[in-house]
Amino acid sequence: MSRNIVTGIDIGTYHTKVIIADGTERNKRGFPRVIGAAMTETKGIRHGYVVNMSEVTDSIRIALDEAEKRAGIKVKNAFLGLGGIGLGSIVSSSSVIISKADMEITTIDVSRVLEQCEKDVPASALVNKKIIHSIPQGYKIDGSPVLGTNPDGMKGSKLEVSMLFITCLEQHLNDLLESVENAGVRVDDVMAAPIAASLVTLTKSQKIAGVILANIGAETVSIGVFENNIPVSLEVFPIGSTDITNDIALGLKVPLEEAEEIKVGALNGNSYPRKKLEEIISARLEDIFELIDAHLKKIGRNGLLPAGIVITGGGSGLNNVETIARTALHLPSRIGLSNLALDDRQSFRDATWAVAYGLCIFGLNADEGFGIAPTKNPFGDSWKAILRWFKQFLP
């Protein structure tokens, strides 16, 4: 049996992670076996933006070299995760009149309404931005909701659609693509980091009931909200665990390096007041979850997500983070884990690997059209390119 190899690259503010997976070997959840993984310090990135392309390229190449060495293969193609504060989402709705005299809805009508929906997005919302994912939220025929994802063959006089468009800054996308290609790897496709992570850390039942996935990174907090098994919102906030480190340094009057060690629990003893430390960390975490709650109120989902919040990223390891999230959001909360089996001796349960692993899962399904290439019309050749989006959330 020939090997089906795929690579995911996650370029974070602090770390660049590469996972190489073999799709011919799957676990009980149908996930591919990891044959090579590596993490290196990221240089040349700030708040998810490329500020020094040569340093970013070097970071990617170092991680790739180590992952290639462990996997025993040479990587030529990869799937790339997109994060940073330039990532966002827009919801738009549009309608068209059915073209056939007998009022039967055809693929042409579906394609027309999808294209019209993108045209109706305000131009001001897309300045310097590029749509990377287009996800139907639901259809209506003559004002009545359509059950399912395919109105083709049904009858009516007017077809409506609501769409979620996930966007990123075009310059940021181009800089990341160039950095990866300068490292000698061609990017096959891109995916928003919160969506990629959800493929690993969230279950289908959670996404159907309603759940929020929050990644507390070094300089940003990214969230993805899911309901009825599809993404309904995505947002990135310019705050992260580095702000907690800075607060500790100021509050305890210690150097930044020591503050970081205190934050992650690497320093023990009575050299600093434990109660004051907890107050500092709790205050900043409360700020983070207040931002998340404000976004949930904006989209009408606050207190209405039965599966609660799943927390990932480096900040997920902080003390009392689950309790603070539960209190601030009035939702169930838990730390997200991803069991990435490397071999019989080693595995990763740290969800900071979830984006890179999710990209591998995404990539293994790309031949079936699950992805939307960043250099093409996001709608593809027909409405089917959009409807395939739903398949990646199915078992």
One Martini backbone bead per residue (centre of mass of N, CA, C, O) as a GRO file, in nm:
protein
  395
    1MET     BB    1   0.094   0.038   0.024
    2SER     BB    2   0.067   0.354  -0.026
    3ARG     BB    3   0.156   0.657   0.083
    4ASN     BB    4  -0.025   0.927   0.267
    5ILE     BB    5   0.120   1.232   0.268
    6VAL     BB    6   0.108   1.502   0.517
    7THR     BB    7   0.139   1.865   0.583
    8GLY     BB    8   0.160   2.082   0.872
    9ILE     BB    9   0.161   2.448   0.925
   10ASP     BB   10   0.234   2.638   1.231
   11ILE     BB   11   0.255   2.995   1.269
   12GLY     BB   12   0.357   3.143   1.544
   13THR     BB   13   0.476   3.380   1.753
   14TYR     BB   14   0.667   3.158   1.916
   15HIS     BB   15   0.580   2.900   1.735
   16THR     BB   16   0.681   2.637   1.512
   17LYS     BB   17   0.473   2.386   1.357
   18VAL     BB   18   0.530   2.039   1.252
   19ILE     BB   19   0.334   1.794   1.066
   20ILE     BB   20   0.364   1.446   0.979
   21ALA     BB   21   0.138   1.237   0.795
   22ASP     BB   22  -0.030   0.909   0.770
   23GLY     BB   23  -0.320   0.811   0.590
   24THR     BB   24  -0.295   0.483   0.604
   25GLU     BB   25  -0.304   0.550   0.920
   26ARG     BB   26  -0.562   0.490   1.165
   27ASN     BB   27  -0.763   0.566   1.407
   28LYS     BB   28  -1.068   0.556   1.562
   29ARG     BB   29  -1.123   0.863   1.441
   30GLY     BB   30  -0.953   0.872   1.158
   31PHE     BB   31  -0.669   0.950   1.224
   32PRO     BB   32  -0.357   1.015   1.154
   33ARG     BB   33  -0.033   0.924   1.165
   34VAL     BB   34   0.245   1.037   1.324
   35ILE     BB   35   0.591   1.065   1.183
   36GLY     BB   36   0.634   1.389   1.227
   37ALA     BB   37   0.770   1.631   1.470
   38ALA     BB   38   0.805   1.997   1.520
   39MET     BB   39   0.966   2.260   1.724
   40THR     BB   40   1.011   2.619   1.705
   41GLU     BB   41   1.126   2.920   1.717
   42THR     BB   42   0.987   3.224   1.645
   43LYS     BB   43   1.084   3.451   1.386
   44GLY     BB   44   0.936   3.751   1.257
   45ILE     BB   45   0.684   3.773   1.462
   46ARG     BB   46   0.381   3.986   1.513
   47HIS     BB   47   0.070   3.923   1.585
   48GLY     BB   48   0.102   3.728   1.316
   49TYR     BB   49   0.310   3.904   1.174
   50VAL     BB   50   0.529   3.987   0.924
   51VAL     BB   51   0.860   4.149   0.987
   52ASN     BB   52   1.063   3.895   0.898
   53MET     BB   53   1.105   3.681   0.645
   54SER     BB   54   1.379   3.538   0.689
   55GLU     BB   55   1.317   3.443   0.981
   56VAL     BB   56   1.068   3.278   0.915
   57THR     BB   57   1.202   3.084   0.718
   58ASP     BB   58   1.405   2.968   0.921
   59SER     BB   59   1.195   2.851   1.116
   60ILE     BB   60   1.064   2.659   0.915
   61ARG     BB   61   1.319   2.499   0.832
   62ILE     BB   62   1.390   2.384   1.108
   63ALA     BB   63   1.126   2.228   1.153
   64LEU     BB   64   1.133   2.064   0.892
   65ASP     BB   65   1.401   1.916   0.930
   66GLU     BB   66   1.314   1.762   1.187
   67ALA     BB   67   1.059   1.624   1.074
   68GLU     BB   68   1.201   1.482   0.837
   69LYS     BB   69   1.396   1.316   1.007
   70ARG     BB   70   1.171   1.154   1.162
   71ALA     BB   71   1.015   1.057   0.891
   72GLY     BB   72   1.209   1.008   0.631
   73ILE     BB   73   1.137   1.274   0.459
   74LYS     BB   74   1.043   1.496   0.193
   75VAL     BB   75   0.912   1.814   0.179
   76LYS     BB   76   0.697   1.982  -0.077
   77ASN     BB   77   0.416   1.991   0.070
   78ALA     BB   78   0.155   2.209   0.223
   79PHE     BB   79  -0.038   2.314   0.503
   80LEU     BB   80  -0.177   2.631   0.612
   81GLY     BB   81  -0.200   2.837   0.886
   82LEU     BB   82  -0.427   3.101   0.996
   83GLY     BB   83  -0.366   3.398   1.182
   84GLY     BB   84  -0.422   3.658   1.370
   85ILE     BB   85  -0.567   3.987   1.377
   86GLY     BB   86  -0.660   3.961   1.058
   87LEU     BB   87  -0.873   3.775   1.151
   88GLY     BB   88  -1.214   3.707   1.025
   89SER     BB   89  -1.576   3.787   1.005
   90ILE     BB   90  -1.867   3.758   0.778
   91VAL     BB   91  -2.215   3.831   0.742
   92SER     BB   92  -2.433   3.729   0.467
   93SER     BB   93  -2.724   3.821   0.264
   94SER     BB   94  -2.928   3.665  -0.002
   95SER     BB   95  -3.118   3.686  -0.320
   96VAL     BB   96  -3.319   3.497  -0.564
   97ILE     BB   97  -3.476   3.427  -0.858
   98ILE     BB   98  -3.622   3.184  -1.005
   99SER     BB   99  -3.570   3.075  -1.342
  100LYS     BB  100  -3.783   2.869  -1.364
  101ALA     BB  101  -4.115   2.819  -1.446
  102ASP     BB  102  -4.150   2.564  -1.233
  103MET     BB  103  -3.958   2.648  -0.971
  104GLU     BB  104  -3.701   2.490  -0.995
  105ILE     BB  105  -3.413   2.422  -0.831
  106THR     BB  106  -3.084   2.484  -0.929
  107THR     BB  107  -2.747   2.505  -0.954
  108ILE     BB  108  -2.763   2.788  -1.072
  109ASP     BB  109  -2.917   2.922  -0.840
  110VAL     BB  110  -2.714   2.859  -0.618
  111SER     BB  111  -2.474   3.002  -0.751
  112ARG     BB  112  -2.605   3.284  -0.766
  113VAL     BB  113  -2.651   3.330  -0.457
  114LEU     BB  114  -2.355   3.302  -0.375
  115GLU     BB  115  -2.242   3.529  -0.551
  116GLN     BB  116  -2.427   3.754  -0.445
  117CYS     BB  117  -2.334   3.743  -0.150
  118GLU     BB  118  -2.049   3.847  -0.204
  119LYS     BB  119  -2.132   4.115  -0.348
  120ASP     BB  120  -2.293   4.219  -0.075
  121VAL     BB  121  -2.042   4.282   0.049
  122PRO     BB  122  -1.898   4.529   0.184
  123ALA     BB  123  -1.629   4.695   0.070
  124SER     BB  124  -1.521   4.795   0.353
  125ALA     BB  125  -1.484   4.487   0.464
  126LEU     BB  126  -1.248   4.428   0.213
  127VAL     BB  127  -1.015   4.596   0.282
  128ASN     BB  128  -0.723   4.422   0.240
  129LYS     BB  129  -0.893   4.159   0.188
  130LYS     BB  130  -0.949   3.795   0.208
  131ILE     BB  131  -1.125   3.527   0.106
  132ILE     BB  132  -1.095   3.183   0.242
  133HIS     BB  133  -1.400   3.135   0.345
  134SER     BB  134  -1.722   2.979   0.246
  135ILE     BB  135  -2.021   2.950   0.459
  136PRO     BB  136  -2.311   2.810   0.484
  137GLN     BB  137  -2.588   2.862   0.713
  138GLY     BB  138  -2.849   2.891   0.516
  139TYR     BB  139  -3.170   2.828   0.375
  140LYS     BB  140  -3.440   2.986   0.176
  141ILE     BB  141  -3.789   2.935   0.080
  142ASP     BB  142  -4.003   3.172   0.087
  143GLY     BB  143  -3.895   3.209   0.408
  144SER     BB  144  -3.822   2.904   0.444
  145PRO     BB  145  -3.647   2.680   0.588
  146VAL     BB  146  -3.386   2.456   0.508
  147LEU     BB  147  -3.336   2.127   0.531
  148GLY     BB  148  -3.018   2.131   0.507
  149THR     BB  149  -2.769   2.189   0.221
  150ASN     BB  150  -2.981   2.118  -0.033
  151PRO     BB  151  -3.203   2.286  -0.266
  152ASP     BB  152  -3.190   2.102  -0.489
  153GLY     BB  153  -3.517   2.040  -0.646
  154MET     BB  154  -3.672   2.244  -0.531
  155LYS     BB  155  -3.952   2.473  -0.467
  156GLY     BB  156  -3.982   2.820  -0.587
  157SER     BB  157  -3.932   3.184  -0.612
  158LYS     BB  158  -3.720   3.215  -0.358
  159LEU     BB  159  -3.367   3.239  -0.280
  160GLU     BB  160  -3.187   3.203   0.024
  161VAL     BB  161  -2.876   3.320   0.193
  162SER     BB  162  -2.636   3.248   0.450
  163MET     BB  163  -2.303   3.379   0.511
  164LEU     BB  164  -1.967   3.283   0.594
  165PHE     BB  165  -1.685   3.499   0.600
  166ILE     BB  166  -1.345   3.433   0.590
  167THR     BB  167  -1.079   3.653   0.678
  168CYS     BB  168  -0.778   3.821   0.554
  169LEU     BB  169  -0.493   3.967   0.516
  170GLU     BB  170  -0.337   3.980   0.220
  171GLN     BB  171  -0.045   4.046   0.302
  172HIS     BB  172  -0.020   3.824   0.514
  173LEU     BB  173  -0.065   3.588   0.326
  174ASN     BB  174   0.167   3.648   0.127
  175ASP     BB  175   0.398   3.636   0.336
  176LEU     BB  176   0.355   3.342   0.425
  177LEU     BB  177   0.378   3.207   0.151
  178GLU     BB  178   0.666   3.310   0.091
  179SER     BB  179   0.807   3.188   0.338
  180VAL     BB  180   0.748   2.892   0.268
  181GLU     BB  181   0.864   2.892  -0.024
  182ASN     BB  182   1.155   2.977   0.073
  183ALA     BB  183   1.172   2.682   0.222
  184GLY     BB  184   1.075   2.471  -0.020
  185VAL     BB  185   0.748   2.503  -0.007
  186ARG     BB  186   0.433   2.416  -0.117
  187VAL     BB  187   0.115   2.559  -0.108
  188ASP     BB  188  -0.196   2.409  -0.132
  189ASP     BB  189  -0.333   2.536   0.137
  190VAL     BB  190  -0.566   2.705   0.351
  191MET     BB  191  -0.641   2.767   0.713
  192ALA     BB  192  -0.803   2.851   0.971
  193ALA     BB  193  -0.695   2.784   1.279
  194PRO     BB  194  -0.967   2.731   1.434
  195ILE     BB  195  -1.069   2.521   1.229
  196ALA     BB  196  -0.838   2.320   1.245
  197ALA     BB  197  -0.857   2.265   1.554
  198SER     BB  198  -1.155   2.153   1.551
  199LEU     BB  199  -1.087   1.873   1.410
  200VAL     BB  200  -0.956   1.774   1.697
  201THR     BB  201  -1.107   1.906   1.972
  202LEU     BB  202  -1.386   1.848   1.839
  203THR     BB  203  -1.700   1.729   1.831
  204LYS     BB  204  -1.988   1.677   1.673
  205SER     BB  205  -2.179   1.721   1.916
  206GLN     BB  206  -2.068   1.998   1.994
  207LYS     BB  207  -2.122   2.142   1.713
  208ILE     BB  208  -2.426   2.101   1.723
  209ALA     BB  209  -2.504   2.230   2.001
  210GLY     BB  210  -2.267   2.427   2.090
  211VAL     BB  211  -1.948   2.600   2.055
  212ILE     BB  212  -1.633   2.721   2.195
  213LEU     BB  213  -1.313   2.799   2.059
  214ALA     BB  214  -1.018   2.874   2.259
  215ASN     BB  215  -0.710   3.047   2.185
  216ILE     BB  216  -0.433   3.100   2.402
  217GLY     BB  217  -0.191   3.293   2.318
  218ALA     BB  218   0.064   3.510   2.329
  219GLU     BB  219  -0.093   3.772   2.150
  220THR     BB  220  -0.357   3.594   2.109
  221VAL     BB  221  -0.721   3.545   2.076
  222SER     BB  222  -0.896   3.272   1.944
  223ILE     BB  223  -1.227   3.223   1.795
  224GLY     BB  224  -1.478   2.958   1.760
  225VAL     BB  225  -1.810   2.920   1.644
  226PHE     BB  226  -2.047   2.647   1.693
  227GLU     BB  227  -2.330   2.526   1.488
  228ASN     BB  228  -2.473   2.272   1.335
  229ASN     BB  229  -2.167   2.180   1.242
  230ILE     BB  230  -2.079   2.490   1.207
  231PRO     BB  231  -1.948   2.781   1.144
  232VAL     BB  232  -2.055   3.122   1.280
  233SER     BB  233  -1.772   3.229   1.405
  234LEU     BB  234  -1.487   3.469   1.402
  235GLU     BB  235  -1.214   3.569   1.631
  236VAL     BB  236  -0.958   3.826   1.714
  237PHE     BB  237  -0.748   3.912   1.990
  238PRO     BB  238  -0.505   4.158   2.126
  239ILE     BB  239  -0.447   3.907   2.338
  240GLY     BB  240  -0.235   3.737   2.593
  241SER     BB  241   0.002   3.565   2.779
  242THR     BB  242   0.207   3.801   2.773
  243ASP     BB  243   0.036   3.993   2.949
  244ILE     BB  244   0.069   3.821   3.203
  245THR     BB  245   0.372   3.845   3.227
  246ASN     BB  246   0.377   4.154   3.250
  247ASP     BB  247   0.202   4.169   3.507
  248ILE     BB  248   0.396   4.008   3.688
  249ALA     BB  249   0.641   4.190   3.660
  250LEU     BB  250   0.499   4.441   3.783
  251GLY     BB  251   0.365   4.318   4.045
  252LEU     BB  252   0.654   4.164   4.148
  253LYS     BB  253   0.922   4.285   4.051
  254VAL     BB  254   1.025   4.118   3.787
  255PRO     BB  255   1.160   3.967   3.549
  256LEU     BB  256   1.044   3.836   3.261
  257GLU     BB  257   1.172   3.556   3.284
  258GLU     BB  258   1.058   3.502   3.569
  259ALA     BB  259   0.758   3.550   3.504
  260GLU     BB  260   0.730   3.311   3.310
  261GLU     BB  261   0.806   3.088   3.516
  262ILE     BB  262   0.579   3.153   3.711
  263LYS     BB  263   0.337   3.113   3.521
  264VAL     BB  264   0.424   2.795   3.448
  265GLY     BB  265   0.558   2.672   3.728
  266ALA     BB  266   0.890   2.666   3.746
  267LEU     BB  267   0.852   2.822   4.018
  268ASN     BB  268   0.921   2.757   4.352
  269GLY     BB  269   0.796   2.882   4.652
  270ASN     BB  270   0.840   3.194   4.870
  271SER     BB  271   0.936   3.445   4.672
  272TYR     BB  272   0.619   3.482   4.629
  273PRO     BB  273   0.295   3.588   4.636
  274ARG     BB  274   0.038   3.382   4.573
  275LYS     BB  275  -0.215   3.564   4.586
  276LYS     BB  276  -0.117   3.787   4.394
  277LEU     BB  277  -0.073   3.607   4.149
  278GLU     BB  278  -0.368   3.512   4.119
  279GLU     BB  279  -0.483   3.798   4.077
  280ILE     BB  280  -0.331   3.866   3.819
  281ILE     BB  281  -0.425   3.632   3.641
  282SER     BB  282  -0.732   3.662   3.680
  283ALA     BB  283  -0.766   3.948   3.565
  284ARG     BB  284  -0.675   3.881   3.272
  285LEU     BB  285  -0.872   3.648   3.217
  286GLU     BB  286  -1.125   3.818   3.255
  287ASP     BB  287  -1.072   4.000   3.014
  288ILE     BB  288  -1.084   3.779   2.800
  289PHE     BB  289  -1.379   3.670   2.870
  290GLU     BB  290  -1.518   3.942   2.820
  291LEU     BB  291  -1.461   3.954   2.518
  292ILE     BB  292  -1.606   3.692   2.449
  293ASP     BB  293  -1.885   3.770   2.564
  294ALA     BB  294  -1.928   4.017   2.380
  295HIS     BB  295  -1.933   3.850   2.119
  296LEU     BB  296  -2.171   3.665   2.191
  297LYS     BB  297  -2.372   3.899   2.213
  298LYS     BB  298  -2.342   4.003   1.920
  299ILE     BB  299  -2.442   3.695   1.808
  300GLY     BB  300  -2.650   3.559   2.018
  301ARG     BB  301  -2.472   3.331   2.233
  302ASN     BB  302  -2.498   3.400   2.520
  303GLY     BB  303  -2.558   3.123   2.717
  304LEU     BB  304  -2.617   2.919   2.428
  305LEU     BB  305  -2.381   2.683   2.476
  306PRO     BB  306  -2.392   2.363   2.577
  307ALA     BB  307  -2.072   2.288   2.524
  308GLY     BB  308  -1.928   2.547   2.555
  309ILE     BB  309  -1.584   2.575   2.646
  310VAL     BB  310  -1.274   2.535   2.466
  311ILE     BB  311  -0.936   2.525   2.579
  312THR     BB  312  -0.640   2.653   2.429
  313GLY     BB  313  -0.317   2.673   2.446
  314GLY     BB  314  -0.087   2.810   2.657
  315GLY     BB  315  -0.320   2.936   2.853
  316SER     BB  316  -0.457   2.653   2.943
  317GLY     BB  317  -0.234   2.605   3.193
  318LEU     BB  318  -0.367   2.784   3.383
  319ASN     BB  319  -0.484   2.859   3.670
  320ASN     BB  320  -0.835   2.857   3.680
  321VAL     BB  321  -0.943   2.885   3.381
  322GLU     BB  322  -1.208   2.725   3.395
  323THR     BB  323  -1.348   2.881   3.623
  324ILE     BB  324  -1.340   3.163   3.494
  325ALA     BB  325  -1.497   3.088   3.239
  326ARG     BB  326  -1.756   2.986   3.377
  327THR     BB  327  -1.822   3.256   3.524
  328ALA     BB  328  -1.812   3.463   3.280
  329LEU     BB  329  -2.006   3.278   3.067
  330HIS     BB  330  -2.206   3.063   3.172
  331LEU     BB  331  -2.033   2.794   3.106
  332PRO     BB  332  -1.901   2.530   3.013
  333SER     BB  333  -1.563   2.395   3.090
  334ARG     BB  334  -1.253   2.307   2.907
  335ILE     BB  335  -0.974   2.132   2.822
  336GLY     BB  336  -0.804   2.082   2.539
  337LEU     BB  337  -0.733   1.776   2.359
  338SER     BB  338  -0.466   1.591   2.175
  339ASN     BB  339  -0.409   1.270   2.041
  340LEU     BB  340  -0.075   1.232   1.923
  341ALA     BB  341   0.055   0.969   1.765
  342LEU     BB  342   0.376   0.870   1.701
  343ASP     BB  343   0.415   0.614   1.888
  344ASP     BB  344   0.463   0.377   2.137
  345ARG     BB  345   0.628   0.609   2.321
  346GLN     BB  346   0.478   0.871   2.193
  347SER     BB  347   0.279   1.167   2.285
  348PHE     BB  348   0.031   1.425   2.225
  349ARG     BB  349  -0.186   1.634   2.446
  350ASP     BB  350  -0.123   1.903   2.336
  351ALA     BB  351  -0.323   2.156   2.180
  352THR     BB  352  -0.092   2.319   2.028
  353TRP     BB  353  -0.106   2.090   1.785
  354ALA     BB  354  -0.391   2.112   1.644
  355VAL     BB  355  -0.345   2.275   1.386
  356ALA     BB  356  -0.139   2.095   1.239
  357TYR     BB  357  -0.321   1.841   1.252
  358GLY     BB  358  -0.571   1.960   1.113
  359LEU     BB  359  -0.425   2.010   0.842
  360CYS     BB  360  -0.387   1.712   0.779
  361ILE     BB  361  -0.684   1.639   0.766
  362PHE     BB  362  -0.753   1.843   0.551
  363GLY     BB  363  -0.545   1.740   0.336
  364LEU     BB  364  -0.658   1.442   0.303
  365ASN     BB  365  -0.942   1.586   0.183
  366ALA     BB  366  -0.868   1.771  -0.068
  367ASP     BB  367  -0.933   1.578  -0.313
  368GLU     BB  368  -1.256   1.625  -0.237
  369GLY     BB  369  -1.283   1.953  -0.186
  370PHE     BB  370  -1.256   2.083   0.115
  371GLY     BB  371  -1.101   2.308  -0.004
  372ILE     BB  372  -0.986   2.663  -0.044
  373ALA     BB  373  -0.815   2.830  -0.248
  374PRO     BB  374  -0.652   3.142  -0.228
  375THR     BB  375  -0.624   3.183  -0.567
  376LYS     BB  376  -0.933   3.146  -0.581
  377ASN     BB  377  -1.245   3.117  -0.617
  378PRO     BB  378  -1.431   3.038  -0.336
  379PHE     BB  379  -1.667   2.891  -0.517
  380GLY     BB  380  -1.565   2.794  -0.764
  381ASP     BB  381  -1.753   2.626  -1.016
  382SER     BB  382  -1.965   2.568  -0.778
  383TRP     BB  383  -2.176   2.496  -0.518
  384LYS     BB  384  -2.015   2.233  -0.437
  385ALA     BB  385  -1.765   2.372  -0.315
  386ILE     BB  386  -1.929   2.462  -0.064
  387LEU     BB  387  -2.070   2.199   0.039
  388ARG     BB  388  -1.804   2.051   0.116
  389TRP     BB  389  -1.754   2.192   0.385
  390PHE     BB  390  -1.941   2.003   0.557
  391LYS     BB  391  -1.783   1.729   0.541
  392GLN     BB  392  -1.547   1.795   0.752
  393PHE     BB  393  -1.775   1.763   1.001
  394LEU     BB  394  -1.788   1.472   0.943
  395PRO     BB  395  -1.722   1.127   1.013
   0.00000   0.00000   0.00000
